[in-house]
Amino acid sequence: MFALSHSLHDVLESFGFTILKTIESGFVYENRDDTCIVVDVGICDLEDYRYVDYTSVQNSLFFEYERVFRFFYEEGQPVQLLKAEIDFFLNGADDPEKINRFGRNRSEQDVDPTRPEALFEDCFIEAFGESNRGVLFREFPYVDCAGKTRFVDYALFTTRQKIAIELNGESFHHPTVIGAKKYCSQLFKQNSLVSDGFKVFRWSERGMRDREKFIQELRLFLGAPQEFVEKAHLKVDRQLATIDLHDHQLDVLEQLASERASGRHNFLIVLPTGTGKTEIFIKDIERLKNRDRALKVLILVPSRKLRSQTIARLKLRLSAYRNVIGDDCFGAQEIIVQTYAFLHRHYFKLPRDAFDYIVVDEAHHSVAVGLRSVLEHFNPRHLIGVTATPERFDQRRLEEVFGEYESSLTLREAVEKGLVPPVRCYRIRSNVDLSAVRFNGREYVKTDLQRTLQVPSRDLLIAEILKKYFSGPFSDKQGVVFCVDIQHAKRMARCLNQHGISSIAVDGRDRKRADLGLQSYMNGDIRFLCACDLLTEGWDAPQTSILVMARPTFSRVLYTQQLGRGLRHHPGKEALYVLDVVDSYGAKLAPISLHALFGINRYCPFANVIEPDHAPGNGELVVLDGLYEGVRRVEPVDIFSFESMYGDFLNEEQLARELFVSTGTVKNWLRKGRIQADYSHRFGRSTLYFFNPEKVAEVRQRLGLSEHTESTRKKDFLEFLENRDYTFSYKIIFLLAFLKVRNVRHEASLPELLDLYQRFYLHILDKHGRCERPSCPYNREDYVRDQAGLQRSLLANPFEKFERKRFFHHCKDLNYIGLDSVLSRQLEESDYRTIVQQMEKDLSEYYRKLDISLDEEDYAFLLPEDDQIPADEKIVFQDAPAEEEKFRSVVPFYPLEIAAGSFMDSALPAEPESWVKMDGISGRKSFDDSMFVARIQGNSMEPDIGDGSYCLFTTRTGGTRQGKIVLARHDSLRDPETGATFTIKRYHSQKRVDPGMGWTHEHIVLKPANPAYKDIVIPEDEADAFAIVAFFVEVLG
C-alpha cells in the first residue's frame, strides 16, 4: 500500500496537488486554486462501507472547495491511465462531435415522483419556503464531456453557482453494489458537471430521514434563497412560417423581408440542394447586421468540419466583420459559429437573450441530436432553420423543435399576449365540509383529507358536470382530474367510466399500467386521466383541454404546475377549461383556486378568466351560451387564499432557526406570553402558530437575544461550555458519552449513548452509595436502572439545554443524537480533545464539591479511544448484499418510523437503510420478501421484547390478528412511551354484526406486556383509520 500511495502522490503532484488526508475509500488532494481531487482506491471491494458515509464526505468537500473531481483507481492498473483521465478533466479539450443519449428522462415517463424525490421536495420547501418550489429543474438534461446526454435529478441555479443534486438509491449508486464499470460512468458524469462549473451534492434516502439535519444541510450547501434563479414558468409557441421553394423558385431574401414586415420572425426554409443556402443566410445576416450593428448572431452546424468551413466563408463574405467572427460563445465575438454538440453541453451557461439571430444549418439533424432543449432555452428576435433534405425528416416533429420556447412571463402576461390558450373556469360547488380537516401549516393533513373526501356524491357531481357540459360537440375533448390519493383516483376513474366517459387512474406504483394509460391518452383512446400526484413537468399532452382540480391545495406553485398541464396550443383547442371543485372551508383556510391565483373577484361560468389582447373566435362559448344560458351569470368570488396571506410567514420551527433557539423554547415563550403569534390555527388538540418574518428583529430585541449566525456557532458553543453552568453533572456525562460513541457523521446512537450514561451513574452509586446532590433522583438505583425513565430525563435535561441553543438535535426517526451540521464543520479534532480535557477537569471538580472522590478508572470508559467496538456485536449489517443473498441470508433493516409509514403510504416503498445478516441470530430457517428487521424502543413490551431489541416482522397480515403482537399505526394515536403515531402492542378486538354493513369493530385494544403501561383503546368511530402494518415474528440475537 505504501508503494501504491507513493505512486499516486507522484501523479497528483505532477498536477500541482498535495495530499490533504486519507479517507476510508482512498486519498484526498488539494491545490492552491481551491480545487480538490478524491482518488478512490479499490472502493468497489470495501466491506461494511456505508453509502451515507460516502455522500457525507463528498458533500462536505463540495461545500469547502470550489471544484471537487473524483476518480477511481484499481490496484494493478497503470497509473498513466489515471493520469490521462485527470489531465482530460483539468486541461482537456471539450468539443464533442456528436451527442448520444444515455439513460432516460424519467420526467417524460414517470407519473409520480419517487419517494426520495417527494421527501427531498418536502424538505426543500421546509428549508426555503413554498414560494421557492419553482426554482428546481427536475430531470435536468445534461451532456457530458463525451457527448452523452445524461439526466440530473435536480438542478438549481443561483446568481453565483450552478448546483446538481442527485438523490441516490444504494442499489443504483453505491460503488460496492454497482461495480467498477458503472461507478466509473457515474464519476465521468459527475466530473463533467464539475468541469462545467457545477457543485454536485448527493444524498441517500437514509441521509434525508434526519429532517432537521437534512434541512440544515440544504440551507448550508445551497445558499440563500434570495440568490436562487427562478426557472421559466411556461413553454409557449413561436409563430412559425415554413418557406418551401421546391416547386417555385422565389427570392428567399425578399420573402423573408415580406414575412418580417407582417410580424413573423421564425422560419423553416426548405431549399433544394445546390441553391446556395449558406450564401442566403449569410446575406440575410449582412442585411440585418448593417441595420443593427449590435446584432449578436449564432450559427449552429452539425460538425466541427462544417464549423471551420462556415467561419472561413463568413470572413470572406463579411470582411467588414471578420474580426468579430469566430466560435467563442462566451467572449466579445458577434457572429459565432458552433456545433450542435457544443451548444448542447453549454447552453445553460448563457442567458436566454444572448443572441438576437440564430440560424440552424442542416436543420433536419436537429431532431436526432436533441437540439430542442437548446432552442427552447433561447428566445432570439430571429430564428431560421435551413435544410435541403426534406424527405429525411418528419416536418411536424421538426416544427415542434423550432416552434416553442421557454418564457419567464407570468401566466397572466402569457394569456394576455395569446402565447397560451385562454383559460375558462367553472366552479363546481360541493357540500363537503373541510372545516374539520386538520391543517399542518402548509397543506391539509392527507389522511384527514382522504377520509373526508371519500364521498361518492362529490365524485358523482364531477362526473355529472363533465357529462353535462362536455358531451355532444365537446365529446372529443380530453382532460386530467387531479385527485387526493391513489384510491381517490381509482374511484374517480370508475365513476367517470360508469357515466360513459372513458378514464383511467395512473400512478407510479404500477408503471406498466401507467405507461399504457398515458399512451392511450396520447392516442385519443382515453378521454380522462385521474392522477393523485402532479403529472410531472416533462409530461406533455397539448390536446389537454379540461383540468378538474379535485384535490384541494394551499400551494400556489403546485396549483400553477397543475394548470401548466393544459397550457399548450393545439389544433381545435380554443381554450383550457378549469373546473375548480369548491368545498366548504374553515375561516381563513381557503385553498388556492383559479380566481384566487389571478386575484379576480368576479365569476361568470365558462367565461375567460383573463381576456387575451386579441381574443380568437368563441365558437365553443356560442354553443355553451345557447345550451346553458341559465348558468352563465356573474357572481362575486372570495379570492382569499391562505398562501396569499400567510404563505411567507414562519412557523414555530422556522422562527426557532431564525433566533437560534430550540422549538421547545419558542413553545415555552408562547405559553408564557413572552411572544405572540401573528396568526394561529387549531390543529387537532394543538395549535399552529405563524409569525411575520418582518418582525423577527423586533422579537430578538424585545427578548434581549444576541444575533447568532452560522459564523458564530463554534464561538457560541465553546462559550456555553466555558460558563460551566452545572446544577447537576448531567451535561458533563452526556457530552463525554456523545463524544465517545459518535460516528464520522457526528451522530450518536441514543441507546448506546444512554448505556454509557446509565453505566456511569450506576457505577458511582454502587461505589459511594450516592451519585449526585441530595435532591437528585439519580441517587435512587431503581430510577437509574429504569432506562425508559432515564432516557426521558436525559432528553429533558441535559440534552434540552444543548438543543435549546441548536448545538444538538434528536432524530427520532433514526433514534440518534446529532451534532449541529454547521458546528461539526467548524470544530476540529483539537477542539474535541480540548473539550474532553475540560469535561474531565470539570467532572473531578464537581464531585470534589460533593465530597465524592473520583479516580480516572471511574470514568475511563467515557473517554475516546482509537478503536471503538460497536455496542451490539450480535447484529451484523451489510449495506450492499448480492441479489441472491436478499431474503435468504439477509433481511432489510428499516428504522421503525420508516417501516410504519413506508408500507402503508401511497408513496413508493422506502429503500432499506441496510441489511441484517441472519445467520446465528434467528430461529427461522427461511425468510421471504415480506420480512424486515427493526429496532424497538421502549419497555412497554417487556419481558417479551426488551428495549433496544432487534426484531423480525412480516407485512403479511392476513388471517386472524387476535392475540398477536403487531406494529400498528393510527394518525390520532400517540404512543405514551415514544409519542409516535405507531406502536408495538398485542392486538385484541371486540366485533359486532351490523345488518347493513356486516361485522364492524366495536373497539380495538392494544395491550402492552409490561403491567406498568396502560392499554391503548381505538374507539369504533376511529377504527377505519387504524391500520396493521406488520406482524411481529421474533426477537433476534
Residue pairs with C-beta under 8 A, 6 or more apart in sequence:
4 41
4 75
5 27
7 79
8 27
8 39
8 41
8 73
8 79
8 82
9 19
9 27
11 79
11 82
11 83
11 86
12 18
12 19
12 29
12 37
12 39
12 86
14 83
15 31
15 37
15 86
15 87
15 90
16 31
16 32
17 29
17 30
17 31
17 35
17 37
18 29
18 30
18 31
19 27
19 28
19 29
20 28
20 29
20 30
20 36
21 27
21 28
22 28
23 38
23 57
24 46
24 49
24 53
25 38
25 40
25 41
25 43
25 46
25 49
25 54
25 57
25 175
26 38
26 39
26 40
26 41
26 42
26 43
26 73
27 38
27 39
27 41
28 36
28 37
28 38
28 61
29 36
29 37
29 38
29 39
30 36
30 37
30 65
33 66
34 65
34 66
34 67
35 65
35 66
35 67
35 68
35 69
36 61
36 64
36 65
36 67
36 68
36 69
37 68
37 69
37 70
37 71
37 86
38 58
38 61
38 68
38 69
38 70
38 71
39 70
39 71
39 72
39 73
39 82
40 70
40 71
40 72
40 73
40 175
41 73
41 74
41 75
42 73
42 74
42 75
43 49
43 72
43 175
43 176
43 183
44 72
44 74
44 175
44 176
44 178
44 179
44 180
44 183
45 176
46 175
46 176
47 176
48 877
48 878
48 879
49 175
49 176
49 879
50 879
50 914
51 168
51 170
51 173
51 174
51 204
51 206
51 879
51 880
52 204
52 206
52 207
52 745
53 744
53 745
54 174
54 175
54 202
55 168
55 202
55 203
55 204
55 207
56 207
56 744
56 745
57 744
58 68
58 70
58 200
58 201
58 202
59 201
59 202
59 203
59 217
59 221
60 825
61 68
62 68
62 199
62 200
62 201
62 221
63 220
63 221
63 825
67 194
68 194
68 199
68 200
69 86
69 89
69 90
69 191
69 194
70 187
70 190
70 191
71 82
71 85
71 86
71 187
71 191
72 175
72 180
72 183
72 184
72 187
73 79
73 82
74 180
88 145
89 145
89 191
89 192
89 194
89 195
92 145
94 145
94 195
94 345
95 304
95 339
95 341
95 342
96 143
96 145
96 146
96 147
96 339
96 341
96 342
96 345
97 147
97 303
97 304
97 339
97 341
98 147
98 302
98 340
98 341
98 369
99 143
99 147
99 148
99 149
99 340
99 341
99 344
99 369
99 370
100 147
100 148
100 149
101 148
101 149
101 370
102 144
102 148
102 149
102 150
103 149
103 150
103 151
104 151
105 139
105 141
105 151
105 538
106 139
106 151
106 536
106 538
107 138
107 139
107 536
107 537
107 538
107 539
108 139
108 536
108 538
108 539
108 540
109 515
110 508
110 511
110 514
110 536
111 506
111 507
111 508
111 514
111 518
111 531
111 533
111 535
111 536
111 539
112 118
112 507
112 508
112 509
112 532
112 533
112 907
112 908
113 121
113 138
113 508
113 533
113 534
113 536
114 167
114 508
114 908
115 205
115 902
115 907
115 908
115 909
115 910
115 911
116 167
116 169
116 203
116 205
116 208
116 911
117 138
117 153
117 167
118 907
119 205
119 208
119 209
120 154
120 165
120 167
120 203
120 208
121 133
121 136
123 208
123 211
123 214
123 215
123 218
124 132
124 133
124 136
124 218
125 132
125 133
125 442
126 211
126 215
126 653
127 215
127 218
127 219
127 222
128 218
128 219
128 222
128 225
128 228
129 225
129 647
129 648
130 442
130 555
130 556
130 557
130 643
130 647
131 556
131 557
131 647
131 648
132 225
132 228
133 555
133 557
133 558
134 230
134 231
134 233
134 557
134 560
134 561
135 156
135 157
135 225
135 228
135 229
135 230
135 231
136 154
136 155
136 156
136 231
137 152
137 154
137 155
137 156
137 157
137 231
138 153
138 154
138 536
138 537
138 538
139 151
139 152
139 153
139 536
139 538
140 151
140 152
140 153
140 154
140 155
140 164
141 149
141 150
141 151
141 370
141 373
142 149
142 150
142 151
142 152
142 155
142 164
142 189
142 192
142 193
143 149
143 150
143 341
143 344
143 345
144 150
144 188
144 189
144 192
144 193
144 345
145 188
145 191
145 192
145 195
145 345
146 188
146 192
147 341
147 345
149 344
149 370
150 189
150 192
152 164
152 165
152 166
152 193
153 165
153 166
153 167
154 164
154 165
154 167
155 162
155 163
155 164
155 165
155 198
155 348
156 162
156 163
156 165
156 222
156 228
157 163
157 228
157 229
157 231
157 348
158 222
158 223
158 227
158 228
158 229
159 227
159 229
160 223
160 227
161 197
161 199
161 223
162 196
162 197
162 198
162 199
162 348
162 349
163 198
163 199
163 200
163 201
163 221
163 222
164 193
164 198
164 199
164 200
164 201
165 200
165 201
165 202
165 203
166 173
166 200
166 201
166 202
166 203
167 202
167 203
167 204
167 205
167 208
168 174
168 202
168 203
168 204
169 204
169 205
169 911
170 177
170 204
170 879
170 880
170 911
171 177
171 911
172 178
173 186
173 202
174 879
174 880
175 183
176 879
176 880
177 880
178 186
190 200
193 200
194 200
196 345
196 346
196 349
197 349
199 221
201 221
201 222
203 214
203 217
205 910
205 911
206 814
206 911
206 913
207 214
208 214
209 811
209 813
209 814
209 895
209 897
209 898
209 913
210 747
210 809
210 811
210 813
210 814
210 816
210 818
211 811
211 813
212 809
212 811
212 818
213 809
213 811
213 818
213 821
216 820
216 821
216 822
217 821
220 710
220 821
220 822
230 408
231 406
232 352
232 406
232 407
232 408
233 407
233 408
233 409
233 410
233 411
233 414
233 560
233 564
234 406
234 407
234 409
234 411
234 414
234 419
234 420
234 564
234 567
235 376
235 404
235 405
235 406
235 407
235 568
236 404
236 405
236 407
236 409
236 414
236 419
236 420
237 403
237 404
237 419
237 568
237 569
238 266
238 383
238 402
238 403
238 404
238 405
239 263
239 264
239 265
239 266
240 266
240 267
240 268
240 399
240 402
240 403
241 259
241 264
241 266
241 267
241 268
242 267
242 268
242 270
242 395
242 399
243 252
243 255
243 256
243 259
243 267
243 268
243 269
243 270
244 270
244 390
245 252
245 269
245 270
245 271
245 272
245 275
246 270
246 272
246 390
252 269
252 271
252 280
253 280
253 283
253 284
253 287
256 267
256 284
259 267
265 381
265 382
265 383
266 382
266 383
266 384
266 402
266 403
267 383
267 384
267 385
268 363
268 384
268 385
268 387
268 395
268 398
268 399
268 402
269 277
269 280
269 384
269 385
269 386
269 387
270 387
270 388
270 390
271 277
271 280
271 386
271 387
271 388
272 388
273 388
273 389
275 388
277 361
277 386
277 388
278 310
278 313
278 361
279 317
280 386
281 299
281 359
281 361
281 384
281 386
282 313
282 314
282 317
282 318
284 384
285 295
285 297
285 318
285 335
285 357
285 359
286 317
286 318
288 295
288 357
288 382
289 295
289 297
289 318
289 321
289 335
292 356
294 334
294 356
295 334
295 356
295 357
296 334
296 336
296 354
296 355
296 356
296 357
297 334
297 335
297 336
297 355
297 356
297 357
297 358
297 359
298 329
298 336
298 338
298 343
298 354
298 355
298 357
298 358
298 359
298 378
298 380
299 310
299 314
299 335
299 336
299 337
299 338
299 358
299 359
299 361
300 338
300 339
300 340
300 343
300 358
300 359
300 360
300 361
300 371
300 374
301 307
301 310
301 337
301 338
301 339
301 340
301 361
301 362
302 339
302 340
302 361
302 362
302 365
302 369
303 339
304 339
306 361
306 362
307 327
307 337
307 338
307 339
310 337
310 361
311 325
311 326
311 327
311 337
314 321
314 322
314 325
314 335
314 337
315 322
315 325
318 325
318 335
321 334
321 335
324 332
324 333
324 334
324 335
325 333
325 334
325 335
325 336
325 337
326 333
326 335
326 336
326 337
327 333
327 336
327 337
327 338
328 336
329 336
329 338
329 342
329 343
329 346
329 350
329 354
330 349
330 350
336 355
340 365
340 366
340 369
340 371
340 374
341 369
343 371
343 374
344 369
344 370
344 371
344 373
344 374
347 373
347 374
347 377
347 378
348 377
350 377
350 378
352 377
352 378
352 379
352 406
352 408
353 378
353 379
353 380
354 378
355 378
355 380
356 380
356 381
356 382
357 380
357 381
357 382
357 383
357 384
358 375
358 378
358 380
358 382
358 383
358 384
359 383
359 384
359 385
359 386
360 366
360 371
360 375
360 383
360 384
360 385
360 386
360 402
361 386
362 386
362 387
362 389
363 385
363 386
363 387
363 393
363 398
363 402
364 387
364 389
364 390
364 392
364 393
364 398
365 371
366 372
366 375
366 385
366 398
366 401
366 402
367 393
367 394
367 397
367 398
367 401
371 401
372 400
372 401
375 383
375 401
375 402
375 405
376 404
376 405
376 406
377 405
377 406
378 405
379 405
379 406
379 407
383 402
385 398
385 402
387 393
407 414
407 419
409 417
409 419
411 420
411 560
411 563
411 567
411 597
411 598
412 598
412 610
414 420
414 567
415 422
415 423
415 609
415 610
415 612
416 610
416 611
416 612
416 613
417 612
417 613
418 612
418 613
418 614
418 616
420 567
420 568
420 569
420 576
421 566
421 567
421 568
421 569
421 573
421 574
421 575
421 576
422 574
422 575
422 576
422 608
422 610
422 611
422 612
422 615
422 616
423 563
423 567
423 575
423 576
423 578
423 594
423 608
423 609
423 610
424 575
424 576
424 577
424 578
424 606
424 607
424 608
424 609
424 621
425 577
425 578
425 579
425 580
425 594
425 595
425 603
425 605
425 606
425 607
425 609
426 465
426 469
426 577
426 578
426 579
426 580
426 605
426 606
427 579
427 580
427 582
427 593
427 603
427 605
427 637
428 461
428 462
428 465
428 548
428 579
428 580
428 581
428 582
429 582
430 455
430 457
430 458
430 461
430 581
430 582
430 583
430 584
431 457
431 584
432 452
432 453
432 455
432 458
432 583
432 584
433 452
433 583
433 584
434 444
434 449
434 452
434 552
434 583
434 584
434 585
434 586
434 589
435 584
435 585
435 586
435 587
435 589
436 448
436 452
436 586
437 444
437 445
437 448
437 449
437 452
438 444
438 445
438 448
438 683
438 684
439 445
439 554
439 589
439 642
439 681
439 683
439 688
440 683
440 688
441 651
441 683
441 688
441 690
442 554
442 555
443 553
443 554
443 555
444 552
444 554
444 591
445 971
446 484
446 485
447 971
447 1025
448 971
449 484
449 552
450 484
450 485
450 487
450 488
451 1024
451 1025
453 484
453 488
454 487
454 488
454 491
456 491
456 495
458 550
458 581
458 583
459 491
459 492
459 495
460 495
462 481
462 492
462 495
462 548
462 550
462 579
462 581
463 495
463 496
463 498
463 499
463 501
464 499
465 579
466 479
466 496
466 499
466 501
466 528
466 546
466 548
466 579
467 499
467 500
467 501
469 606
469 624
469 628
470 477
470 479
470 546
470 577
473 620
473 623
474 620
474 623
476 524
477 527
477 545
477 546
477 577
478 521
478 524
478 526
478 527
478 528
478 541
478 543
478 544
478 545
478 546
479 527
479 528
479 529
479 544
479 545
479 546
479 547
479 548
479 566
479 577
480 528
480 529
480 530
480 531
480 535
480 544
480 546
480 547
480 548
480 565
480 566
481 489
481 492
481 496
481 503
481 528
481 529
481 530
481 531
481 548
481 550
482 531
482 532
482 534
482 547
482 548
482 549
482 550
482 551
482 562
483 489
483 492
483 505
483 530
483 531
483 532
483 550
483 551
484 532
484 550
484 551
485 532
485 906
486 505
486 507
486 509
486 532
486 906
487 906
488 532
488 550
488 551
489 505
489 506
489 507
489 530
489 531
489 532
490 505
490 530
492 503
492 505
492 530
492 550
493 503
493 504
493 505
493 528
493 530
496 502
496 503
496 528
496 530
497 503
501 527
501 528
502 525
502 526
502 527
502 528
503 526
503 527
503 528
503 529
503 530
504 513
504 517
504 520
504 521
504 526
504 528
504 529
504 530
505 517
505 529
505 530
505 531
505 532
506 513
506 514
506 517
506 518
506 529
506 530
506 531
507 514
507 531
507 532
507 533
507 906
508 514
508 533
508 908
509 906
509 908
517 526
517 529
518 529
518 539
520 526
521 529
521 541
522 541
524 543
528 546
529 535
532 551
532 906
534 558
534 561
534 562
535 565
537 561
537 564
539 565
540 568
541 565
541 568
542 568
542 569
542 570
542 573
543 570
543 573
544 565
544 566
544 568
544 576
545 566
545 570
545 573
545 575
545 576
545 577
546 566
546 576
546 577
546 579
547 562
547 563
547 565
547 566
547 576
547 577
547 578
547 579
548 579
548 581
549 559
549 562
549 578
549 579
549 580
549 581
549 593
549 594
550 581
552 581
552 583
552 591
553 559
553 591
553 592
554 591
554 592
554 641
554 642
554 643
554 647
555 592
555 643
556 592
556 597
556 641
556 643
556 644
556 647
559 592
559 597
560 597
563 576
563 578
563 594
563 597
566 576
566 578
567 576
574 616
574 617
574 618
574 619
574 620
575 608
575 620
577 606
578 594
578 609
580 593
580 594
580 595
582 593
585 591
588 640
588 642
588 645
588 679
588 681
589 642
589 681
590 596
590 638
590 640
590 641
590 642
591 641
591 642
592 641
592 643
593 637
593 639
593 641
594 609
595 601
595 603
595 609
595 637
595 639
596 639
596 640
596 641
596 644
598 609
598 610
599 639
600 609
600 610
600 637
600 639
601 636
601 637
601 638
601 639
602 634
602 635
602 636
602 637
603 634
603 635
603 636
603 637
604 632
604 633
604 634
604 635
605 628
605 631
605 632
605 633
606 621
606 624
606 631
606 632
607 621
607 632
608 615
624 632
625 632
645 679
646 679
646 690
648 693
649 678
649 679
649 690
649 691
649 692
649 693
650 658
650 690
650 691
650 692
650 693
650 696
651 688
651 689
651 690
651 691
652 663
652 666
652 667
652 670
652 688
652 689
653 663
655 666
655 691
655 696
655 699
656 662
656 663
656 665
656 666
656 806
657 806
658 693
658 696
659 666
659 696
659 699
659 700
659 705
659 708
660 708
660 709
660 716
660 805
660 806
661 705
661 804
661 805
661 806
662 800
662 803
662 804
662 805
662 806
664 800
664 803
664 804
665 804
666 675
669 675
669 703
670 676
670 677
670 689
674 703
675 691
675 699
675 702
675 703
677 689
677 690
677 691
678 690
678 691
678 692
678 695
679 689
679 690
680 687
680 688
680 689
680 690
681 687
681 688
681 690
682 688
684 972
691 699
699 705
700 707
708 716
710 822
713 807
713 820
713 822
713 823
713 826
714 823
714 826
714 827
714 831
716 805
716 807
717 805
717 807
717 823
717 827
718 831
720 805
720 807
721 735
721 835
721 838
722 838
724 842
725 731
726 732
726 842
726 846
728 772
728 773
728 776
728 778
728 797
728 798
729 772
729 843
729 846
729 847
730 794
730 797
730 798
731 798
731 801
731 802
732 839
732 842
732 843
732 846
733 756
733 757
733 760
733 761
733 798
733 843
733 862
734 753
734 757
734 794
734 798
734 799
734 802
735 798
735 802
735 835
735 839
736 756
736 836
736 839
736 843
736 859
736 862
736 863
737 748
737 753
737 756
737 757
737 760
737 862
738 748
738 753
738 808
738 817
738 819
739 832
739 835
739 836
739 864
740 756
740 861
740 862
740 863
740 864
740 868
741 748
741 749
741 752
741 753
741 756
741 868
741 871
742 748
742 819
745 818
746 818
746 819
746 824
747 811
747 814
747 816
747 817
747 818
747 819
748 816
748 817
748 818
749 815
749 816
749 871
750 791
750 810
750 815
750 816
750 817
751 815
751 871
751 935
751 937
751 947
751 948
752 871
753 794
753 817
754 787
754 790
754 791
754 794
755 871
756 861
756 862
757 790
757 794
758 784
758 785
758 787
758 790
759 861
760 858
760 859
760 861
760 862
761 771
761 772
761 778
761 784
762 781
762 784
762 785
763 858
764 770
764 771
764 847
764 852
764 854
764 858
765 771
765 778
765 779
765 781
765 784
767 858
768 852
770 779
770 852
771 778
771 779
771 784
771 852
772 778
772 779
772 850
773 850
777 783
777 793
778 784
783 789
783 790
784 790
786 939
787 939
787 947
788 938
788 939
788 947
788 977
795 810
799 808
799 810
799 817
802 808
803 809
803 810
806 820
807 819
807 820
807 823
808 817
808 818
808 819
808 820
809 817
809 818
809 820
810 816
810 817
810 818
811 817
811 818
812 897
812 978
812 980
813 895
813 897
813 898
814 895
814 897
814 913
815 895
815 935
815 937
832 864
836 863
836 864
840 859
840 863
843 854
843 859
844 854
847 853
847 854
872 948
872 950
874 920
874 921
874 1036
874 1037
875 916
875 921
875 950
875 1036
875 1037
876 916
876 917
877 893
877 914
877 915
877 916
877 917
878 885
878 890
878 914
878 915
878 916
878 917
879 914
879 915
881 889
881 890
881 915
885 915
886 892
886 915
886 929
887 927
887 928
887 929
887 931
888 926
888 927
889 917
889 918
889 919
890 915
890 916
890 917
890 918
891 915
891 916
891 918
891 927
891 931
891 932
891 933
891 952
892 912
892 914
892 915
892 916
892 931
892 932
892 933
893 912
893 913
893 914
893 915
893 916
893 932
893 933
893 934
894 902
894 910
894 912
894 913
894 932
894 933
894 934
895 913
895 934
895 935
896 934
896 935
896 936
896 937
896 967
896 980
896 982
896 984
897 980
897 982
898 910
898 913
899 932
899 934
899 953
899 967
899 1029
899 1030
900 967
900 969
900 980
900 981
900 982
900 1029
901 969
901 982
902 909
902 910
903 909
903 955
903 1029
903 1030
904 969
904 1027
904 1029
912 932
916 933
916 950
916 1036
918 924
918 927
918 1036
921 950
921 1036
921 1037
922 952
922 1034
922 1036
923 1034
924 952
924 1033
924 1034
928 954
930 954
930 955
930 956
931 952
931 953
931 954
931 955
931 1033
932 952
932 953
932 955
932 1030
933 950
933 951
933 952
933 953
933 1036
934 950
934 951
934 953
934 967
935 948
935 949
935 950
935 951
936 945
936 946
936 947
936 948
936 949
936 950
936 951
936 984
937 947
937 948
937 977
937 978
938 947
938 975
938 977
938 978
939 946
939 947
939 977
939 1010
939 1012
939 1013
940 975
940 976
940 977
940 984
940 985
940 1008
940 1009
940 1010
940 1013
941 965
941 984
941 985
941 1008
941 1009
941 1010
942 1009
942 1010
943 1009
943 1010
944 965
944 1009
944 1035
945 951
945 965
945 984
945 1009
945 1032
945 1035
946 1035
949 1035
949 1036
949 1037
950 1035
950 1036
950 1037
951 1032
951 1033
951 1034
951 1035
951 1036
952 1032
952 1033
952 1034
952 1035
952 1036
953 967
953 1030
953 1031
953 1032
953 1033
954 1030
954 1031
954 1033
955 1029
955 1030
956 1031
957 966
957 1028
957 1029
957 1030
957 1031
961 987
961 989
961 1028
961 1031
962 987
962 988
962 989
963 986
963 987
963 988
964 986
964 987
964 1031
964 1032
965 984
965 985
965 986
965 987
965 1031
965 1032
966 984
966 985
966 986
966 987
966 1006
966 1028
966 1029
966 1030
966 1031
966 1032
967 982
967 983
967 984
967 1028
967 1029
967 1030
967 1031
967 1032
968 982
968 983
968 984
968 985
968 987
968 1006
968 1026
968 1027
968 1028
968 1029
969 981
969 982
969 1026
969 1027
969 1029
970 981
970 982
970 1018
970 1022
970 1025
970 1026
970 1027
971 981
971 1025
972 981
972 1022
972 1025
973 981
973 982
973 983
973 1016
973 1018
973 1026
974 980
974 981
975 981
975 982
975 983
975 1016
976 1013
976 1014
976 1016
977 1013
982 1029
983 1006
983 1016
984 1032
985 1006
985 1007
985 1008
985 1016
986 1006
986 1007
986 1008
986 1009
987 1004
987 1005
987 1006
987 1007
987 1028
988 1004
988 1005
988 1006
988 1007
989 1001
989 1002
989 1003
989 1004
989 1005
990 1001
990 1002
990 1003
990 1004
990 1005
991 999
991 1000
991 1001
991 1002
992 999
992 1000
992 1002
993 999
993 1000
994 1000
1000 1020
1000 1023
1001 1018
1001 1020
1001 1023
1002 1020
1003 1017
1003 1018
1003 1019
1003 1020
1003 1023
1004 1017
1004 1018
1004 1023
1004 1026
1005 1015
1005 1016
1005 1017
1005 1018
1006 1015
1006 1016
1006 1017
1006 1018
1007 1015
1008 1014
1008 1015
1018 1026
